[in-house]
Amino acid sequence: GIFAALFYALYGIFVVFCQILAVPWALYMQWLEPGAQDWFQNSFLTVICSQAPLAWLFLRWLLTSDHFLTKIVPMIREEQERSGRLPCIGRHWQCAYGGISVIVQCLYVIWLYIIWGKYLDYSKSHKSKFPISPLEITLVALPVTFPYRLLAPMLLCQIFSVMAKLHIARMEEYQARHRGRNSGKTLFQLLQRNIGDREAEEQAWACGFLISVGLPCISVAMLVVLFMGWPEYVIEHWFFPSYVLHLVVQSAQTFVSAAQITSKSKKVRLEIVEMIVVHEATFTEHGFQVEAYITYLSNYYQGFCVLGTLVTNELVTQLGNVLALTALPLVVKYLVHT
């Protein structure tokens, strides 16, 4: 009714406020310490605080898009009918996210308590015209609204992981249909459906992948530059490295989920060809049609691509090694300065 629509509209405004509140964090720091930060440090704070509202905007678009209604929803219903349950992320990921979120929330509250001390010094020399200054309201609202900002990037990578599980389940169903004697035309139609759905997923998640993976990578690169040029600044603003680590964990899950689609696709292709060779899978069509089907399967049933790049387990391993090699000297430099 009217009250439900009004409540939904007000709640939407509240969520928007929660998401964008921290974006001008660099401005808040300029108010507290005028001239203490340069443009690069301000850019770092803006980039890292922009992921939450961008993730929320993408999720809002995704969940109301034709792609979600025509592709994802039918896949969810198929999986529910086949297995009797809804797809979800693994329990170990749920525990990891829950624990990391609690830790990050506690660190954020501690960090803002330190910022509050700076505000008290600021308020002594800047008398507000109001009983409660806008900056004071902002510093109180930031920890209250922080769970909403944590939630959007987490939901982004979790929805992507669920989507990956749906595609993997489709591949397993497609492979199971090859046992016994089947019509090659029917199997070819299933293959084309799976390829079309995967390609549509790649197009729909192009921006989502950049938000979930690209922004954390940019944040890490900027953090490295800050550590090399202004180690005292990073030590003083110790919360943001922990928050970047939180975002990196999420991007790692997104990368791993995409790589699982690629590895499963490769495994299914090989096992189907093996089934045909040993006559576990036979066709009603002629031999040259079967050969054309195998050729099409081998060339076009590929893995998940992002901006034309195939996401594989090898790529995930290489990125992990680069991150580890980058983090090691930073940790040593941090220990030296502390």
C-alpha positions as CSV (number, residue, x, y, z in Angstrom):
1,G,0.0,0.0,0.0
2,I,0.9,3.7,0.3
3,F,2.7,3.2,3.7
4,A,4.8,0.3,2.3
5,A,5.8,2.4,-0.8
6,L,6.6,5.4,1.5
7,F,8.7,3.2,3.8
8,Y,10.6,1.7,0.8
9,A,11.3,5.1,-0.6
10,L,12.5,6.5,2.8
11,Y,14.6,3.3,3.3
12,G,16.1,3.8,-0.1
13,I,17.1,7.3,0.7
14,F,18.7,6.2,4.0
15,V,20.7,3.5,2.2
16,V,21.9,6.0,-0.4
17,F,23.0,8.3,2.5
18,C,24.8,5.4,4.2
19,Q,26.7,4.6,1.0
20,I,27.9,8.1,0.1
21,L,28.6,9.4,3.6
22,A,32.2,8.2,3.6
23,V,33.1,9.2,0.0
24,P,34.3,12.7,1.0
25,W,36.5,11.3,3.7
26,A,39.4,13.3,2.4
27,L,37.3,16.5,3.0
28,Y,36.7,15.5,6.6
29,M,40.4,15.0,7.1
30,Q,41.1,18.4,5.6
31,W,38.6,20.0,8.0
32,L,40.4,18.4,11.0
33,E,43.9,18.9,9.7
34,P,44.0,21.6,7.0
35,G,46.9,21.2,4.6
36,A,48.1,18.0,6.2
37,Q,47.4,15.8,3.1
38,D,48.4,16.2,-0.5
39,W,46.3,15.4,-3.6
40,F,47.6,11.8,-3.8
41,Q,46.6,11.0,-0.3
42,N,43.2,12.5,-0.8
43,S,42.8,10.5,-4.0
44,F,43.6,7.3,-2.1
45,L,40.9,8.0,0.5
46,T,38.4,8.9,-2.2
47,V,39.1,5.7,-4.3
48,I,38.9,3.3,-1.4
49,C,35.7,5.0,0.0
50,S,34.0,4.9,-3.4
51,Q,33.8,1.2,-3.8
52,A,30.8,0.8,-1.5
53,P,28.4,3.2,-3.4
54,L,29.6,1.9,-6.7
55,A,29.0,-1.7,-5.6
56,W,25.5,-0.7,-4.4
57,L,24.7,1.1,-7.7
58,F,25.7,-2.0,-9.7
59,L,23.8,-4.3,-7.5
60,R,20.7,-2.2,-7.8
61,W,21.0,-2.2,-11.6
62,L,21.8,-5.9,-11.7
63,L,18.8,-7.1,-9.5
64,T,16.4,-5.1,-11.6
65,S,17.9,-5.8,-15.1
66,D,16.5,-8.0,-17.8
67,H,19.6,-10.2,-17.6
68,F,18.8,-11.1,-14.0
69,L,15.1,-11.8,-14.7
70,T,15.6,-13.7,-17.9
71,K,18.9,-15.5,-17.2
72,I,19.7,-15.7,-13.5
73,V,16.2,-16.3,-12.1
74,P,15.5,-19.3,-14.5
75,M,18.9,-20.8,-13.5
76,I,18.0,-20.4,-9.8
77,R,14.7,-22.2,-10.3
78,E,16.3,-25.0,-12.3
79,E,18.9,-25.6,-9.6
80,Q,16.2,-25.5,-6.9
81,E,14.1,-28.1,-8.8
82,R,17.2,-30.3,-9.4
83,S,18.7,-30.2,-6.0
84,G,15.9,-29.1,-3.8
85,R,17.7,-26.1,-2.4
86,L,18.8,-22.7,-3.3
87,P,22.5,-22.1,-4.3
88,C,24.7,-20.4,-1.8
89,I,28.3,-19.7,-1.0
90,G,30.3,-22.2,1.0
91,R,30.1,-22.2,4.8
92,H,33.9,-21.5,5.1
93,W,33.4,-18.3,3.1
94,Q,30.4,-17.3,5.2
95,C,32.5,-17.8,8.4
96,A,35.4,-16.0,6.9
97,Y,33.3,-13.0,5.9
98,G,31.5,-12.9,9.2
99,G,34.8,-12.9,11.2
100,I,36.5,-10.4,8.9
101,S,33.5,-8.0,9.0
102,V,33.4,-8.0,12.8
103,I,37.2,-7.3,13.0
104,V,37.0,-4.5,10.4
105,Q,34.0,-3.0,12.2
106,C,35.8,-3.0,15.5
107,L,39.0,-1.5,13.9
108,Y,36.8,1.2,12.4
109,V,35.3,2.1,15.7
110,I,38.7,2.3,17.3
111,W,40.0,4.4,14.4
112,L,37.1,6.9,14.7
113,Y,37.7,7.1,18.4
114,I,41.2,8.4,17.6
115,I,39.7,10.8,15.0
116,W,37.3,12.0,17.7
117,G,40.3,13.1,19.8
118,K,41.4,15.2,16.8
119,Y,38.0,16.6,16.5
120,L,38.0,17.8,20.1
121,D,41.2,19.7,19.4
122,Y,39.6,21.1,16.2
123,S,36.4,22.2,18.1
124,K,38.4,24.2,20.6
125,S,39.7,26.6,17.9
126,H,36.5,26.4,15.6
127,K,33.4,27.3,17.4
128,S,30.2,26.1,15.6
129,K,27.1,28.2,15.2
130,F,25.0,25.1,16.0
131,P,24.6,23.2,19.3
132,I,26.0,20.2,17.4
133,S,28.4,20.8,14.5
134,P,27.9,19.1,11.2
135,L,31.3,17.5,11.5
136,E,30.4,16.1,14.9
137,I,27.2,14.6,13.4
138,T,29.2,13.1,10.6
139,L,31.7,11.5,13.0
140,V,28.9,9.9,14.9
141,A,27.0,8.7,11.8
142,L,30.1,7.1,10.2
143,P,30.4,4.1,12.5
144,V,26.6,3.7,12.7
145,T,26.3,3.5,8.9
146,F,29.5,1.5,8.3
147,P,27.8,-1.9,8.2
148,Y,25.8,-0.8,5.1
149,R,29.1,0.2,3.4
150,L,30.6,-3.2,4.3
151,L,27.6,-5.1,3.0
152,A,27.4,-3.8,-0.6
153,P,30.9,-5.1,-1.7
154,M,30.4,-8.3,0.2
155,L,27.1,-9.0,-1.5
156,L,28.6,-8.2,-4.9
157,C,31.2,-10.9,-4.6
158,Q,28.8,-13.4,-3.0
159,I,26.3,-12.9,-5.8
160,F,29.0,-13.5,-8.3
161,S,30.0,-16.7,-6.5
162,V,26.4,-17.9,-6.5
163,M,26.2,-17.1,-10.2
164,A,29.4,-19.2,-10.8
165,K,27.8,-22.1,-9.0
166,L,24.8,-21.9,-11.2
167,H,26.9,-22.0,-14.4
168,I,28.9,-25.0,-13.0
169,A,25.6,-26.8,-12.2
170,R,24.5,-26.2,-15.8
171,M,27.8,-27.7,-17.1
172,E,27.3,-30.8,-14.9
173,E,23.8,-31.2,-16.1
174,Y,24.9,-30.8,-19.7
175,Q,27.6,-33.4,-19.3
176,A,25.2,-35.9,-17.6
177,R,22.9,-35.7,-20.7
178,H,25.6,-37.3,-22.8
179,R,25.3,-40.7,-21.2
180,G,23.7,-43.3,-23.4
181,R,22.3,-42.6,-26.9
182,N,21.2,-39.0,-27.5
183,S,20.3,-36.6,-30.3
184,G,23.3,-34.5,-31.2
185,K,20.9,-31.7,-32.2
186,T,19.4,-31.5,-28.7
187,L,22.8,-31.6,-27.1
188,F,24.0,-28.9,-29.5
189,Q,21.1,-26.7,-28.5
190,L,22.0,-27.1,-24.8
191,L,25.6,-26.3,-25.6
192,Q,24.6,-23.1,-27.4
193,R,22.3,-22.1,-24.5
194,N,25.1,-22.5,-22.0
195,I,27.5,-20.6,-24.2
196,G,25.0,-17.8,-24.7
197,D,24.2,-17.5,-21.0
198,R,27.9,-17.4,-20.1
199,E,28.6,-14.7,-22.6
200,A,25.7,-12.7,-21.4
201,E,27.0,-13.1,-17.8
202,E,30.4,-11.8,-18.9
203,Q,28.8,-8.7,-20.5
204,A,26.6,-8.0,-17.5
205,W,29.4,-8.4,-15.0
206,A,32.0,-6.3,-16.8
207,C,31.4,-3.3,-14.6
208,G,30.8,-5.4,-11.5
209,F,34.1,-7.2,-12.0
210,L,35.9,-3.9,-12.3
211,I,34.3,-2.7,-9.1
212,S,34.9,-5.9,-7.1
213,V,38.4,-6.5,-8.4
214,G,39.6,-3.4,-10.2
215,L,39.1,-0.9,-7.4
216,P,40.8,-3.1,-4.7
217,C,43.8,-3.5,-7.1
218,I,44.0,0.2,-7.6
219,S,43.7,0.7,-3.8
220,V,46.6,-1.7,-3.3
221,A,48.7,0.0,-5.9
222,M,48.1,3.4,-4.3
223,L,48.8,2.0,-0.9
224,V,52.1,0.7,-2.1
225,V,53.0,4.2,-3.4
226,L,52.0,5.7,-0.1
227,F,54.0,3.2,1.8
228,M,57.1,3.9,-0.2
229,G,56.8,7.7,-0.2
230,W,54.9,8.5,3.0
231,P,55.2,5.5,5.5
232,E,54.4,7.8,8.4
233,Y,51.0,8.6,6.8
234,V,50.1,4.9,6.4
235,I,51.1,4.2,9.9
236,E,49.1,7.1,11.2
237,H,46.1,6.0,9.1
238,W,46.4,2.3,10.0
239,F,42.8,1.5,9.5
240,F,42.9,1.9,5.7
241,P,45.5,-0.9,5.1
242,S,43.3,-3.3,7.0
243,Y,40.2,-2.1,5.0
244,V,42.2,-2.7,1.8
245,L,43.0,-6.2,2.9
246,H,39.3,-6.8,3.5
247,L,38.6,-5.7,-0.1
248,V,41.4,-7.9,-1.4
249,V,39.8,-10.9,0.2
250,Q,36.6,-10.2,-1.6
251,S,38.3,-9.7,-4.9
252,A,40.1,-13.0,-4.4
253,Q,36.8,-14.8,-4.0
254,T,35.5,-13.2,-7.2
255,F,38.7,-14.2,-9.1
256,V,38.5,-17.8,-7.7
257,S,34.8,-18.1,-8.6
258,A,35.5,-17.0,-12.2
259,A,38.5,-19.4,-12.4
260,Q,36.3,-22.2,-11.2
261,I,34.0,-21.6,-14.2
262,T,37.0,-21.9,-16.6
263,S,38.5,-25.0,-15.0
264,K,35.1,-26.7,-14.9
265,S,34.5,-25.9,-18.6
266,K,37.8,-27.4,-19.5
267,K,37.1,-30.5,-17.4
268,V,33.7,-31.0,-18.9
269,R,35.0,-30.6,-22.5
270,L,37.7,-33.3,-21.9
271,E,35.4,-35.7,-20.2
272,I,32.7,-35.4,-22.9
273,V,35.2,-36.2,-25.6
274,E,36.4,-39.2,-23.5
275,M,32.8,-40.4,-23.2
276,I,32.4,-40.3,-26.9
277,V,35.7,-42.1,-27.5
278,V,34.8,-45.0,-25.2
279,H,31.2,-45.1,-26.5
280,E,29.7,-44.1,-23.2
281,A,28.0,-41.3,-25.3
282,T,26.6,-42.2,-28.7
283,F,24.6,-40.1,-31.2
284,T,21.7,-40.7,-33.6
285,E,23.4,-38.6,-36.2
286,H,26.2,-39.5,-38.7
287,G,29.9,-39.5,-38.0
288,F,30.7,-36.2,-39.7
289,Q,28.0,-34.5,-37.7
290,V,29.4,-35.9,-34.5
291,E,32.9,-34.7,-35.5
292,A,31.5,-31.2,-36.2
293,Y,29.9,-31.2,-32.8
294,I,33.1,-32.2,-31.0
295,T,35.0,-29.4,-32.9
296,Y,32.4,-26.9,-31.9
297,L,32.5,-28.1,-28.3
298,S,36.3,-27.9,-28.1
299,N,36.6,-24.4,-29.7
300,Y,33.7,-22.5,-28.2
301,Y,32.9,-24.0,-24.7
302,Q,35.5,-21.9,-23.0
303,G,35.8,-20.4,-19.6
304,F,34.9,-17.0,-18.1
305,C,36.5,-13.9,-19.7
306,V,36.7,-10.4,-18.3
307,L,37.4,-7.7,-20.9
308,G,38.7,-10.4,-23.2
309,T,41.0,-12.0,-20.7
310,L,40.4,-15.6,-19.7
311,V,40.3,-16.0,-15.9
312,T,42.2,-19.2,-15.0
313,N,43.7,-20.8,-11.9
314,E,47.1,-20.0,-13.3
315,L,46.2,-16.3,-13.5
316,V,44.9,-16.3,-9.9
317,T,48.1,-17.9,-8.7
318,Q,50.3,-15.4,-10.6
319,L,48.3,-12.5,-9.1
320,G,48.6,-14.0,-5.6
321,N,52.4,-14.3,-6.0
322,V,52.7,-10.7,-7.2
323,L,50.6,-9.6,-4.2
324,A,52.7,-11.6,-1.8
325,L,56.0,-10.4,-3.2
326,T,54.7,-6.8,-3.0
327,A,53.4,-7.2,0.6
328,L,56.6,-8.7,2.1
329,P,58.9,-5.6,1.7
330,L,56.0,-3.4,2.9
331,V,55.6,-5.4,6.1
332,V,59.3,-5.2,6.7
333,K,59.3,-1.4,6.2
334,Y,56.2,-1.1,8.5
335,L,58.0,-3.0,11.3
336,V,61.1,-0.8,10.8
337,H,59.1,2.4,11.2
338,T,57.1,1.2,14.1
